[in-house]
Amino acid sequence: MKTINGFNILSLIVISLGLLGSCLALSADIWFSNMGYYTGPDTWYGHPQWLLQNVTFFLVIVCVATLWIKKSNAVIIILATIVALLLIFNLTLPYDATFNIWSGTIVPGSIGLYVILHVLIKGV
């Protein structure tokens, strides 16, 4: 079976859909519900966090795209995975982490852990 960076194509599709799907579900809560009004900037760090939450989905697309680049460096893949996880966790954890526990922490966390361990053990 054809591989890219040590991952077969099917696992890359599952990884991409898992990360992008969970991020899209969380971003849609902010974009299209009342949650966007309650997460407005009230403090000095509110503006950057609010802006980051609104563009997180598009930044995660860029991070996931690094998995699909052939002959990519292992350090770049690990850093992109960590950045994607931090962005997804930023959507969930400041608010109600119990409501979005599966889509916000467990699914992306396990996918990210798999990607990092796969790159560290097998290499690219």
C-alpha positions in Angstrom: 0.0 0.0 0.0 1.2 3.5 -0.8 2.6 5.5 2.1 3.4 9.2 2.7 5.9 9.9 5.5 5.5 6.4 6.8 1.7 6.6 7.1 -0.4 4.6 4.7 -3.0 6.6 2.8 -6.0 5.2 4.7 -4.6 6.1 8.1 -3.8 9.6 6.9 -7.4 10.0 5.7 -8.6 8.9 9.2 -6.2 11.2 11.0 -7.1 14.2 8.8 -10.8 13.6 9.1 -10.6 13.1 12.9 -8.6 16.3 13.5 -10.5 18.4 11.1 -13.9 17.0 12.1 -13.4 17.7 15.8 -12.1 21.1 15.0 -15.0 21.9 12.7 -17.5 20.8 15.2 -16.0 23.0 17.9 -15.6 25.9 15.6 -19.2 25.7 14.4 -20.3 26.1 18.0 -18.4 29.3 18.2 -19.4 30.6 14.7 -23.1 29.8 14.6 -24.3 29.7 18.2 -24.5 31.9 21.2 -21.2 30.7 22.4 -19.5 33.2 20.2 -21.2 36.1 22.0 -20.1 34.8 25.4 -16.5 34.3 24.5 -15.9 37.9 23.6 -12.9 39.8 24.8 -13.5 40.9 28.4 -9.9 41.0 29.5 -6.5 42.0 28.1 -5.9 38.5 26.7 -9.5 38.2 25.4 -8.8 39.8 22.1 -6.0 37.5 20.9 -7.8 34.4 22.3 -11.1 35.4 20.6 -9.3 36.0 17.3 -7.4 32.8 17.5 -10.6 30.8 18.2 -12.2 32.3 15.1 -9.4 31.3 12.8 -8.4 28.0 14.5 -10.1 25.8 11.9 -8.1 27.3 9.1 -4.8 27.0 11.0 -5.6 23.3 11.8 -6.1 22.8 8.0 -2.5 24.1 7.5 -1.2 21.8 10.3 -2.9 18.7 8.9 -1.7 19.6 5.4 1.9 19.1 6.6 1.1 15.4 7.1 0.4 15.1 3.4 3.6 16.7 2.1 5.9 14.1 0.8 9.4 13.9 2.3 8.5 16.1 5.2 10.8 16.4 8.2 9.9 14.5 11.3 10.4 17.6 13.5 8.0 19.6 11.3 5.3 16.9 11.5 5.6 16.7 15.3 5.5 20.5 15.7 2.5 20.8 13.4 0.7 18.1 15.3 1.4 19.7 18.7 0.3 23.1 17.3 -2.9 21.6 16.0 -3.6 19.9 19.3 -3.0 23.2 21.2 -5.3 25.1 18.9 -8.1 22.5 19.3 -7.6 22.4 23.1 -7.9 26.2 23.1 -11.4 25.9 21.6 -12.6 23.6 24.4 -10.8 23.9 27.6 -11.4 27.6 28.6 -15.1 26.9 28.7 -17.1 23.8 29.3 -14.7 20.9 28.9 -17.2 18.3 30.1 -19.6 19.0 27.3 -17.0 18.7 24.5 -14.8 16.1 26.2 -14.8 13.6 23.3 -14.7 16.0 20.4 -12.4 18.5 22.1 -9.9 16.5 24.1 -10.1 12.7 23.8 -10.4 12.2 20.0 -7.8 14.8 18.9 -5.5 13.9 21.8 -5.4 10.2 20.9 -4.9 11.0 17.2 -2.1 13.4 18.0 -0.5 10.9 20.4 -0.7 8.3 17.7 0.9 10.6 15.1 3.7 11.7 17.4 4.5 8.1 18.6 4.4 6.8 15.0 6.9 9.4 13.8 9.2 8.9 16.8 9.2 5.1 16.5 9.0 4.5 12.8 10.4 7.8 11.5 9.5 9.4 8.2 
